[in-house]
Amino acid sequence: MSLNNDPSNYKFVVLLNKKLASGVVLNATAHMVASLMAKASVTAKENMNFLDYEDAGGNVHPVSGLSLIILRADNSNKIRKARQQAIESGILYVDFVESMTGDTFVEQIERTKSLPEAELNYYGLCLFGIKDEIDNICSKFSLWR
């Protein structure tokens, strides 16, 4: 089995701005993970290694068999830099920025469109890909506490 077809060589990472309140990071994380799934190709979804865990009563509890690591960044600029590295490496990613909050989604879209990328306040970044490539980007970040 090649590296690209072996699910054990893949991982998820969520990188969050440590300056945010817990409710805000939970919201950003939920949006990013849902969006990452929507953006993922069929092949990427296969590599996400979703399994059905069955309990003694026959109830199924589906979840990925892969690691999903939550990391923290000191600030928005560090998330911005990690995002750029993901783009350059061709890693599947989704980000979440401050302008995506409050008001309606129509107003959020307009607000985000009015801001240059350099002025976006990054709340988080969600990545999926080959472990080594993700680690090259994320090894400098600490676990979320």
Accessible surface in RSA format (square Angstrom, percent):
REM  Atomic radii and reference values for relative SASA: ProtOr
REM  Chains: A
REM  Algorithm: Lee & Richards
REM  Probe-radius: 1.40
REM  Slices: 20
REM RES _ NUM      All-atoms   Total-Side   Main-Chain    Non-polar    All polar
REM                ABS   REL    ABS   REL    ABS   REL    ABS   REL    ABS   REL
RES MET A   1   185.89  96.3  96.36  63.8  89.53 213.2 103.79  88.2  82.10 108.8
RES SER A   2    64.60  54.6  48.81  65.1  15.78  36.4  53.52 114.0  11.07  15.5
RES LEU A   3    90.14  50.2  79.04  56.5  11.10  27.9  82.09  57.6   8.05  21.7
RES ASN A   4    84.05  58.0  82.50  79.7   1.55   3.7  20.46  49.3  63.58  61.5
RES ASN A   5    89.03  61.4  80.44  77.7   8.59  20.7  15.74  37.9  73.29  70.8
RES ASP A   6    40.96  28.7  40.96  40.8   0.00   0.0   1.46   3.4  39.51  39.4
RES PRO A   7    34.19  24.9  34.19  31.2   0.00   0.0  34.19  28.2   0.00   0.0
RES SER A   8    67.04  56.7  57.16  76.3   9.88  22.8  49.20 104.8  17.84  25.0
RES ASN A   9    39.26  27.1  38.67  37.4   0.60   1.4   1.68   4.1  37.58  36.3
RES TYR A  10    14.89   6.9  14.47   8.2   0.42   1.1   9.05   6.8   5.83   7.2
RES LYS A  11    30.82  15.0  30.82  18.9   0.00   0.0   3.18   2.9  27.65  29.5
RES PHE A  12     8.37   4.2   8.37   5.2   0.00   0.0   8.37   5.1   0.00   0.0
RES VAL A  13     0.83   0.5   0.83   0.8   0.00   0.0   0.83   0.7   0.00   0.0
RES VAL A  14     0.00   0.0   0.00   0.0   0.00   0.0   0.00   0.0   0.00   0.0
RES LEU A  15     0.00   0.0   0.00   0.0   0.00   0.0   0.00   0.0   0.00   0.0
RES LEU A  16     5.17   2.9   5.17   3.7   0.00   0.0   5.17   3.6   0.00   0.0
RES ASN A  17     5.91   4.1   5.91   5.7   0.00   0.0   0.00   0.0   5.91   5.7
RES LYS A  18    94.52  46.1  74.45  45.7  20.07  47.8  34.29  30.9  60.23  64.2
RES LYS A  19   150.20  73.3 113.05  69.4  37.14  88.4  77.89  70.1  72.30  77.0
RES LEU A  20    34.26  19.1  21.57  15.4  12.69  31.9  23.79  16.7  10.46  28.2
RES ALA A  21    67.58  62.1  51.03  78.7  16.55  37.6  62.11  87.5   5.46  14.5
RES SER A  22    80.65  68.1  73.39  97.9   7.26  16.7  40.24  85.7  40.40  56.6
RES GLY A  23    48.14  59.4   0.00   N/A  48.14  59.4  37.92 104.1  10.21  22.9
RES VAL A  24    55.30  36.4  51.69  46.8   3.61   8.7  54.61  47.4   0.69   1.9
RES VAL A  25     6.38   4.2   6.28   5.7   0.10   0.2   6.38   5.5   0.00   0.0
RES LEU A  26   125.22  69.7 120.58  86.3   4.64  11.7 121.16  85.1   4.06  10.9
RES ASN A  27    66.29  45.7  59.25  57.3   7.04  17.0  21.48  51.7  44.81  43.3
RES ALA A  28     0.00   0.0   0.00   0.0   0.00   0.0   0.00   0.0   0.00   0.0
RES THR A  29    25.66  18.2  25.66  26.0   0.00   0.0  24.11  32.4   1.55   2.3
RES ALA A  30    63.98  58.8  50.34  77.7  13.64  31.0  59.67  84.0   4.31  11.4
RES HIS A  31    94.73  51.8  90.95  63.2   3.78   9.7  54.38  56.0  40.35  46.9
RES MET A  32     0.85   0.4   0.27   0.2   0.58   1.4   0.85   0.7   0.00   0.0
RES VAL A  33    43.50  28.6  43.50  39.4   0.00   0.0  43.50  37.8   0.00   0.0
RES ALA A  34    65.35  60.1  51.44  79.4  13.90  31.6  59.27  83.5   6.08  16.1
RES SER A  35    48.76  41.2  42.73  57.0   6.03  13.9  17.45  37.2  31.31  43.9
RES LEU A  36     0.35   0.2   0.35   0.3   0.00   0.0   0.35   0.2   0.00   0.0
RES MET A  37    51.68  26.8  51.23  33.9   0.45   1.1  49.39  42.0   2.29   3.0
RES ALA A  38    87.38  80.3  51.12  78.9  36.26  82.5  61.27  86.3  26.11  69.2
RES LYS A  39   112.34  54.8  83.48  51.2  28.85  68.7  73.22  65.9  39.12  41.7
RES ALA A  40     8.65   8.0   0.00   0.0   8.65  19.7   0.00   0.0   8.65  22.9
RES SER A  41    66.29  56.0  52.49  70.0  13.80  31.8  54.12 115.2  12.17  17.1
RES VAL A  42   112.82  74.2 108.65  98.4   4.17  10.1 109.16  94.8   3.67   9.9
RES THR A  43    80.78  57.5  80.34  81.4   0.44   1.1  45.85  61.6  34.93  52.8
RES ALA A  44    17.55  16.1  13.87  21.4   3.67   8.4  17.10  24.1   0.44   1.2
RES LYS A  45    82.33  40.2  78.04  47.9   4.28  10.2  34.53  31.1  47.79  50.9
RES GLU A  46   120.60  69.2  98.99  74.9  21.60  51.4  49.48  95.7  71.12  58.1
RES ASN A  47    12.40   8.6  12.39  12.0   0.01   0.0   0.01   0.0  12.39  12.0
RES MET A  48     0.00   0.0   0.00   0.0   0.00   0.0   0.00   0.0   0.00   0.0
RES ASN A  49    40.99  28.3  36.63  35.4   4.36  10.5   4.36  10.5  36.63  35.4
RES PHE A  50   103.53  51.8  75.33  46.7  28.20  73.4  75.74  45.9  27.79  79.5
RES LEU A  51    75.94  42.3  70.64  50.5   5.31  13.3  75.52  53.0   0.42   1.1
RES ASP A  52   103.27  72.3  73.31  73.0  29.96  70.8  17.58  41.4  85.69  85.5
RES TYR A  53   113.54  53.0 108.18  61.6   5.36  14.0  86.37  64.9  27.17  33.5
RES GLU A  54   123.41  70.8  88.72  67.1  34.69  82.6  22.97  44.4 100.44  82.0
RES ASP A  55    56.99  39.9  42.32  42.1  14.67  34.7  38.81  91.3  18.18  18.1
RES ALA A  56   121.38 111.6  69.79 107.7  51.59 117.4  83.33 117.3  38.05 100.8
RES GLY A  57    66.78  82.4   0.00   N/A  66.78  82.4  33.17  91.0  33.61  75.3
RES GLY A  58    39.39  48.6   0.00   N/A  39.39  48.6  19.12  52.5  20.27  45.4
RES ASN A  59    87.06  60.0  81.90  79.1   5.17  12.4  17.47  42.0  69.59  67.3
RES VAL A  60    77.76  51.2  53.82  48.7  23.94  57.7  53.82  46.8  23.94  64.9
RES HIS A  61    93.48  51.1  89.72  62.4   3.77   9.6  69.08  71.2  24.40  28.4
RES PRO A  62    96.29  70.2  74.26  67.7  22.03  80.1  74.59  61.6  21.71 134.9
RES VAL A  63    79.54  52.3  74.41  67.4   5.13  12.4  79.50  69.1   0.05   0.1
RES SER A  64    20.27  17.1  10.49  14.0   9.79  22.5  10.49  22.3   9.79  13.7
RES GLY A  65    37.42  46.1   0.00   N/A  37.42  46.1   5.71  15.7  31.71  71.0
RES LEU A  66    23.53  13.1   7.38   5.3  16.14  40.6  10.44   7.3  13.09  35.2
RES SER A  67    56.39  47.6  41.79  55.8  14.59  33.6  14.52  30.9  41.87  58.7
RES LEU A  68    80.27  44.7  55.47  39.7  24.80  62.3  55.47  39.0  24.80  66.7
RES ILE A  69    51.05  29.1  49.05  36.5   2.00   4.8  51.05  36.8   0.00   0.0
RES ILE A  70    54.06  30.8  48.61  36.2   5.45  13.1  48.61  35.0   5.45  14.8
RES LEU A  71    13.60   7.6  13.60   9.7   0.00   0.0  13.60   9.6   0.00   0.0
RES ARG A  72    71.34  30.0  67.31  34.3   4.04   9.6   4.92   6.7  66.42  40.3
RES ALA A  73     0.54   0.5   0.00   0.0   0.54   1.2   0.54   0.8   0.00   0.0
RES ASP A  74    60.33  42.3  58.87  58.6   1.46   3.5  14.75  34.7  45.58  45.5
RES ASN A  75    45.26  31.2  45.18  43.7   0.08   0.2  12.48  30.0  32.77  31.7
RES SER A  76    16.07  13.6  14.89  19.9   1.17   2.7  14.74  31.4   1.32   1.9
RES ASN A  77    98.07  67.6  92.99  89.9   5.08  12.2  24.13  58.1  73.94  71.5
RES LYS A  78    91.22  44.5  88.83  54.5   2.39   5.7  53.12  47.8  38.10  40.6
RES ILE A  79     0.00   0.0   0.00   0.0   0.00   0.0   0.00   0.0   0.00   0.0
RES ARG A  80    41.85  17.6  41.23  21.0   0.62   1.5  35.61  48.7   6.24   3.8
RES LYS A  81   123.40  60.2 118.43  72.7   4.97  11.8  70.68  63.6  52.72  56.2
RES ALA A  82     0.51   0.5   0.09   0.1   0.42   1.0   0.13   0.2   0.38   1.0
RES ARG A  83    46.32  19.4  46.32  23.6   0.00   0.0   0.00   0.0  46.32  28.1
RES GLN A  84    79.77  44.6  79.74  58.3   0.02   0.1  33.81  72.0  45.96  34.9
RES GLN A  85    49.69  27.8  48.74  35.6   0.95   2.3  17.22  36.7  32.47  24.6
RES ALA A  86     0.00   0.0   0.00   0.0   0.00   0.0   0.00   0.0   0.00   0.0
RES ILE A  87    71.51  40.7  54.82  40.8  16.68  40.2  58.45  42.1  13.06  35.4
RES GLU A  88   128.67  73.9  88.90  67.3  39.77  94.7  43.16  83.5  85.51  69.8
RES SER A  89    61.56  52.0  31.24  41.7  30.33  69.9  17.30  36.8  44.26  62.0
RES GLY A  90    68.59  84.6   0.00   N/A  68.59  84.6  35.93  98.6  32.67  73.2
RES ILE A  91    10.66   6.1   1.03   0.8   9.62  23.2   4.91   3.5   5.74  15.6
RES LEU A  92    35.48  19.8  26.03  18.6   9.46  23.8  31.82  22.3   3.67   9.9
RES TYR A  93    37.24  17.4  37.24  21.2   0.00   0.0  17.65  13.3  19.59  24.2
RES VAL A  94    20.65  13.6  17.62  16.0   3.02   7.3  20.65  17.9   0.00   0.0
RES ASP A  95    25.05  17.5  17.63  17.5   7.42  17.5   0.44   1.0  24.61  24.5
RES PHE A  96    12.07   6.0  12.07   7.5   0.00   0.0  12.07   7.3   0.00   0.0
RES VAL A  97     1.79   1.2   1.79   1.6   0.00   0.0   1.79   1.6   0.00   0.0
RES GLU A  98    81.88  47.0  80.34  60.8   1.54   3.7  17.59  34.0  64.29  52.5
RES SER A  99     7.13   6.0   1.88   2.5   5.25  12.1   5.24  11.2   1.88   2.6
RES MET A 100    64.17  33.2  57.21  37.9   6.96  16.6  50.07  42.6  14.10  18.7
RES THR A 101    41.07  29.2  32.89  33.3   8.18  19.5  23.19  31.1  17.88  27.0
RES GLY A 102    48.77  60.1   0.00   N/A  48.77  60.1  38.81 106.5   9.96  22.3
RES ASP A 103   103.52  72.5  57.50  57.2  46.02 108.8  15.59  36.7  87.93  87.7
RES THR A 104    76.52  54.4  70.06  71.0   6.46  15.4  73.15  98.2   3.37   5.1
RES PHE A 105   143.25  71.7 138.66  85.9   4.59  11.9 138.67  84.1   4.58  13.1
RES VAL A 106    76.48  50.3  74.93  67.8   1.55   3.7  76.28  66.3   0.20   0.5
RES GLU A 107    77.10  44.3  74.73  56.5   2.37   5.6  26.01  50.3  51.09  41.7
RES GLN A 108    35.58  19.9  35.24  25.8   0.33   0.8   3.80   8.1  31.77  24.1
RES ILE A 109   105.68  60.1 101.07  75.3   4.62  11.1 104.58  75.3   1.10   3.0
RES GLU A 110   109.39  62.8 101.26  76.6   8.13  19.4  44.05  85.2  65.34  53.4
RES ARG A 111    77.13  32.4  70.49  35.9   6.64  15.8  56.06  76.6  21.07  12.8
RES THR A 112    35.30  25.1  32.19  32.6   3.11   7.4  31.27  42.0   4.02   6.1
RES LYS A 113   178.74  87.2 147.14  90.3  31.60  75.2 102.83  92.6  75.91  80.9
RES SER A 114    84.86  71.7  49.21  65.7  35.66  82.1  49.74 105.9  35.12  49.2
RES LEU A 115    60.60  33.7  48.54  34.7  12.06  30.3  49.66  34.9  10.94  29.4
RES PRO A 116    73.01  53.2  60.96  55.6  12.04  43.8  72.62  60.0   0.39   2.4
RES GLU A 117    71.30  40.9  62.19  47.0   9.11  21.7  45.02  87.1  26.28  21.5
RES ALA A 118    79.80  73.4  58.69  90.6  21.10  48.0  58.95  83.0  20.84  55.2
RES GLU A 119   114.68  65.8  87.92  66.5  26.77  63.7  38.38  74.2  76.30  62.3
RES LEU A 120    23.58  13.1  19.55  14.0   4.03  10.1  20.01  14.1   3.57   9.6
RES ASN A 121    52.59  36.3  47.52  45.9   5.07  12.2  18.10  43.6  34.49  33.3
RES TYR A 122     1.19   0.6   1.19   0.7   0.00   0.0   0.16   0.1   1.03   1.3
RES TYR A 123    19.09   8.9  19.09  10.9   0.00   0.0   1.03   0.8  18.06  22.3
RES GLY A 124     0.00   0.0   0.00   N/A   0.00   0.0   0.00   0.0   0.00   0.0
RES LEU A 125     0.00   0.0   0.00   0.0   0.00   0.0   0.00   0.0   0.00   0.0
RES CYS A 126     0.36   0.3   0.36   0.4   0.00   0.0   0.00   0.0   0.36   0.4
RES LEU A 127     0.00   0.0   0.00   0.0   0.00   0.0   0.00   0.0   0.00   0.0
RES PHE A 128     6.06   3.0   4.41   2.7   1.65   4.3   4.41   2.7   1.65   4.7
RES GLY A 129     9.99  12.3   0.00   N/A   9.99  12.3   9.99  27.4   0.00   0.0
RES ILE A 130    26.47  15.1  25.64  19.1   0.84   2.0  25.64  18.5   0.84   2.3
RES LYS A 131    81.41  39.7  81.41  50.0   0.00   0.0  36.75  33.1  44.66  47.6
RES ASP A 132   100.47  70.4  98.22  97.8   2.25   5.3  26.93  63.4  73.54  73.3
RES GLU A 133    71.23  40.9  68.90  52.1   2.33   5.6  23.70  45.8  47.53  38.8
RES ILE A 134     0.00   0.0   0.00   0.0   0.00   0.0   0.00   0.0   0.00   0.0
RES ASP A 135    53.64  37.6  52.53  52.3   1.11   2.6  21.04  49.5  32.60  32.5
RES ASN A 136   116.85  80.6  94.07  90.9  22.78  54.8  26.60  64.0  90.25  87.2
RES ILE A 137     4.51   2.6   4.51   3.4   0.00   0.0   4.51   3.2   0.00   0.0
RES CYS A 138     5.54   4.2   3.39   3.8   2.15   5.1   3.62   9.2   1.92   2.1
RES SER A 139    91.32  77.2  55.67  74.3  35.65  82.1  42.37  90.2  48.95  68.6
RES LYS A 140   117.76  57.4  78.59  48.2  39.17  93.3  81.19  73.1  36.57  39.0
RES PHE A 141    22.88  11.4   7.12   4.4  15.76  41.0   9.47   5.7  13.40  38.4
RES SER A 142    55.63  47.0  46.51  62.1   9.12  21.0  17.31  36.9  38.32  53.7
RES LEU A 143    96.05  53.5  92.48  66.2   3.57   9.0  92.48  65.0   3.57   9.6
RES TRP A 144    77.50  31.1  57.90  28.0  19.60  46.0  37.40  19.9  40.10  65.1
RES ARG A 145   207.23  87.0 148.32  75.6  58.91 140.3  82.58 112.9 124.65  75.5
END  Absolute sums over single chains surface
CHAIN  1 A     8386.6       6737.7       1648.8       4816.8       3569.8
END  Absolute sums over all chains
TOTAL          8386.6       6737.7       1648.8       4816.8       3569.8
